[in-house]
Amino acid sequence: MTAAQRAMTQLESWPNLVSGSPRCAVGRSFGTPGTPARAGYELIHFHCDDAADVCLTRAAVDRLRPQLRHSSALRVRPGASWITVLLDCDMDIALLLTLVSVGLKAHDDALAVVIGEGQRGPAADCPSPPCDWEVRAKPVAHAPLATAAPPPSTEVRRGLRATWKAVGRLIPHGH
């Protein structure tokens, strides 16, 4: 059983999470169930067997950023709400579950602010932004093939040779 499967097994026992297919249609997600008063939101995406993406609010990511930098199991992109947790061992699963708790609290706090201000719309209906995979799930239009590029000029070739020589000096030979 992979670390992701062990984490999913533990998350299935949480009463405030439901499992399903993610909006990005890649893998499996966990989120909060919807109620008549408000829509549910996606919190965790498992896109592969060795990683999970957790959606926190940007405010929560900014607040935790100094601590998040110290973990080699985390990938945080600037300005993103989704954090990737690399799952390799039981400590990584524990870290994921902790971040899920933080995410639940952060989203509930953000939703309470939105509802308290009387706002309706996408922010109130779905506080989790699209994950990184959602953009990739859309078909990509490819440009037509271009004709072959002309051969590089002699100046460009000299520059490439000089670069190869410099790199050759830095890389130990015979390995």
C-alpha positions, 0 to 999 in steps of 0.5 A: 500500500502506497503512502497516498493510499494510507493517507486516503484510508485515514481521510475516509474516516474523517466525518467532515470530509467526502471523497469524490472525483476532483474538478480537474478530473485527474485522480481523487479528491476530498472535500467538505460536503455541501449543505442547503446553505452553502456549497462544499469545497475541495480541499485535497487532490491525490493526482499520483501515488507519491504526492497530494495537493492541499488547498489552504487560503493564501493568508494561511500559506503566507502565515505558515511560509516560514515553517513550510520552508523547513520541510523537504516534503513540501512544495509551495509556489509563490502566490498559490493556495495549493501546497504539494506534499510529497508522500514517502513515509508516515511522517509525510502522512502526518504532515498532510493530515495536519495541513488538512486540519489547517485547511479546514479551519482556514476555509471555514474562517474565510467562508465565515468572513464572506458570509458575514459580509453578505457576499454571494457569488463564486467566492462564497460558493467555492472558496477553493481555487482551481488546482494546478492540474485543472489548467492542464486537464484542458486540451492544448491546441498545438501550433502547426509545425514550422519549417526547420530552423536555419543552421546556427551562424559561426559566432553562435557555434563558437559560443556553444563550443566555449560553453561546452569547454567551460562545462567540461572543466566543471564536470569531473570526467570518468564517472 
